[in-house]
């Protein structure tokens, strides 16, 4: 995995393609499940870390209603511009896309809920980052993480090669360097799996009422929980 500057350049350059993948048929069901795991109520405040092009914002805004507040944080201006256009088209005055680094918790708490989807694998210190998100929550606050990694299901074994190719192609950095590391057995998919596990462990260790689920033959994983009152 690479630094924040490379990430900004990569996702800014491919914002349009990323948006099509983020809103592809079937992906919405996973996003809805992650949002449902937050058990949001009208009037609450929810922060999405790594909101990208805003694919989750409609789900979050629907649940907190016009009296709630949705804050979407992303470090990449290109994808965030698309999120802002989504908000403007719908006329949502209580949805606020903000350009900032999610690893530094740029929002003042406490808040009612935090969501992170397909983002934890990008952080050099995913456990520390998620710990910071948990510190942002009010007593009883909820968190949900949705990520994609290699599947350990026997039926999915042939598809892991395709998943590795996807991770290799979508990983920011120089193409030659990515390919060299893959040939040397240092593929980014292994780092991705390790980081997802570390982020999930932070939720498991600090939350109660934990829940988990898998989708897409185990490639997509959801973990959620609640900070004790």
C-alpha positions in Angstrom: 0.0 0.0 0.0 1.1 3.6 -0.6 1.0 7.0 0.8 -1.9 9.5 1.0 -0.6 11.6 -1.9 -0.5 8.6 -4.2 -4.0 7.7 -3.1 -5.3 11.1 -3.8 -3.8 11.1 -7.3 -5.0 7.6 -8.1 -8.6 8.0 -7.0 -8.8 11.5 -8.3 -7.8 10.3 -11.8 -10.2 7.4 -11.8 -13.1 9.1 -10.0 -15.6 8.3 -12.7 -14.8 4.6 -13.0 -14.7 4.3 -9.2 -18.2 5.8 -9.0 -19.6 3.3 -11.5 -18.1 0.4 -9.5 -19.3 1.9 -6.2 -22.9 2.1 -7.5 -22.9 -1.1 -9.5 -25.9 -3.5 -9.3 -25.7 -5.6 -6.1 -23.4 -3.3 -4.3 -26.3 -1.3 -3.0 -27.5 -4.3 -1.0 -24.2 -4.4 0.9 -24.3 -0.7 1.5 -27.9 -0.9 2.8 -26.8 -3.8 5.2 -24.0 -1.7 6.6 -26.3 1.3 7.1 -28.9 -0.9 8.8 -26.2 -2.2 11.2 -25.9 1.3 12.5 -29.6 1.3 13.6 -29.8 5.0 12.9 -32.8 7.1 14.1 -34.2 10.3 12.8 -32.3 13.3 14.1 -29.0 11.5 14.7 -25.6 12.5 13.5 -23.5 10.0 11.4 -20.0 10.4 10.0 -18.8 8.4 7.0 -15.1 8.0 6.9 -13.8 7.7 3.3 -17.1 8.6 1.7 -15.7 8.5 -1.8 -18.2 9.6 -4.5 -21.1 9.6 -2.0 -22.6 6.2 -2.8 -23.6 5.7 0.9 -25.0 9.2 1.5 -28.5 8.5 0.2 -28.8 5.5 2.6 -27.5 7.5 5.6 -29.6 10.6 4.9 -32.8 8.5 4.5 -32.3 7.1 8.0 -31.5 10.2 9.9 -34.0 12.3 8.0 -34.1 16.0 7.4 -33.4 16.8 11.1 -30.3 14.6 11.3 -26.8 15.3 10.1 -24.6 13.3 7.7 -20.9 14.2 7.4 -18.9 12.5 4.6 -15.1 12.7 4.9 -12.7 11.9 2.1 -9.1 12.9 1.4 -9.5 13.0 -2.4 -10.9 16.1 -4.0 -11.9 14.3 -7.3 -14.2 11.8 -5.7 -15.5 14.3 -3.2 -16.6 16.7 -6.0 -18.9 13.9 -7.2 -20.2 13.4 -3.7 -21.0 17.2 -3.5 -22.8 17.1 -6.8 -24.9 14.2 -5.5 -25.9 16.3 -2.5 -26.6 19.4 -4.5 -28.8 17.5 -7.0 -31.0 16.3 -4.1 -31.0 19.6 -2.3 -29.9 18.1 1.0 -28.9 20.8 3.4 -28.0 18.5 6.2 -25.4 16.4 4.3 -21.9 17.7 4.4 -19.0 16.2 2.3 -15.7 17.4 3.8 -12.2 17.1 2.4 -10.0 15.7 5.2 -7.9 12.8 6.3 -10.0 10.1 8.0 -7.0 8.9 9.9 -6.9 12.1 11.9 -10.6 12.3 12.9 -11.4 15.7 11.5 -14.8 15.9 13.2 -15.7 17.1 16.7 -17.7 14.5 18.7 -19.5 13.0 20.2 -21.5 11.6 17.3 -24.1 8.8 17.2 -22.6 6.6 14.5 -19.6 6.1 12.2 -19.5 4.2 9.0 -16.5 3.1 6.9 -16.9 1.1 3.7 -14.1 -0.3 1.5 -11.6 2.0 3.2 -9.9 0.3 6.1 -7.4 -1.6 3.8 -5.9 1.8 2.8 -4.7 2.8 6.2 -1.1 2.1 7.4 -2.5 1.7 11.0 -6.1 0.5 10.6 -6.5 -0.5 14.2 -5.3 2.9 15.5 -7.5 4.7 12.9 -10.6 2.8 13.9 -9.8 3.3 17.6 -9.9 7.0 16.9 -13.3 6.6 15.2 -14.6 4.7 18.3 -13.3 7.5 20.5 -15.5 9.9 18.5 -18.7 8.0 19.5 -21.0 9.0 22.2 -21.9 6.3 24.8 -24.2 3.9 23.0 -22.8 5.1 19.6 -22.5 2.5 16.8 -19.9 1.7 14.2 -20.0 -0.4 11.0 -17.2 -1.4 8.7 -17.7 -3.0 5.3 -14.7 -4.2 3.5 -13.6 -6.6 0.7 -10.9 -9.2 1.0 -9.9 -12.6 -0.1 -12.5 -15.3 0.7 -11.7 -18.4 2.7 -14.6 -20.4 1.3 -13.7 -23.4 -0.7 -16.2 -22.6 -3.4 -14.6 -19.2 -3.8 -11.0 -20.4 -4.2 -10.9 -20.1 -8.0 -12.2 -16.5 -7.7 -9.4 -15.4 -5.4 -7.1 -15.1 -8.3 -9.5 -12.8 -10.0 -9.8 -10.8 -6.8 -6.1 -10.5 -6.6 -5.9 -9.1 -10.1 -8.6 -6.6 -9.2 -6.7 -5.5 -6.1 -3.5 -5.2 -8.1 -5.1 -3.1 -10.7 -6.9 -0.8 -8.2 -4.0 -0.4 -5.8 -2.5 3.1 -6.0 1.2 3.3 -6.9 3.4 2.8 -9.9 2.3 -0.1 -12.1 5.9 -1.6 -12.4 6.3 -1.5 -8.7 3.0 -3.1 -8.1 3.8 -5.9 -10.6 7.3 -6.5 -9.2 5.9 -6.9 -5.7 3.3 -9.3 -6.9 5.8 -11.4 -8.7 8.0 -11.4 -5.5 5.0 -12.7 -3.5 4.3 -9.4 -1.8 1.0 -8.8 -3.4 -1.2 -6.0 -1.9 -4.0 -8.5 -1.3 -2.2 -9.9 1.7 -1.7 -6.5 3.2 -5.3 -5.7 2.5 -6.5 -8.8 4.5 -4.2 -8.0 7.4 -5.5 -4.4 7.6 -9.1 -5.5 7.4 -8.6 -8.0 10.2 -6.9 -5.3 12.4 -9.7 -2.8 11.9 -12.3 -5.5 12.7 -10.4 -6.4 15.9 -10.7 -2.9 17.2 -14.5 -3.1 16.9 -14.6 -6.6 18.4 -12.5 -5.6 21.4 -14.3 -2.4 22.3 -17.9 -2.9 21.3 -20.9 -4.8 22.6 -23.9 -6.0 20.6 -21.5 -7.0 17.9 -22.7 -8.4 14.6 -21.0 -9.7 11.5 -22.0 -10.9 8.0 -20.5 -11.9 4.8 -21.6 -11.3 1.2 -20.5 -12.3 -2.3 -19.1 -15.7 -1.4 -17.3 -14.3 1.6 -15.4 -11.6 -0.3 -17.3 -8.8 1.3 -17.4 -8.6 5.1 -19.4 -6.5 7.6 -18.6 -6.0 11.2 -20.5 -3.7 13.5 -21.0 -3.0 17.2 -22.0 -0.5 19.8 -20.0 1.4 22.4 -21.2 0.5 25.9 -23.5 3.1 27.5 
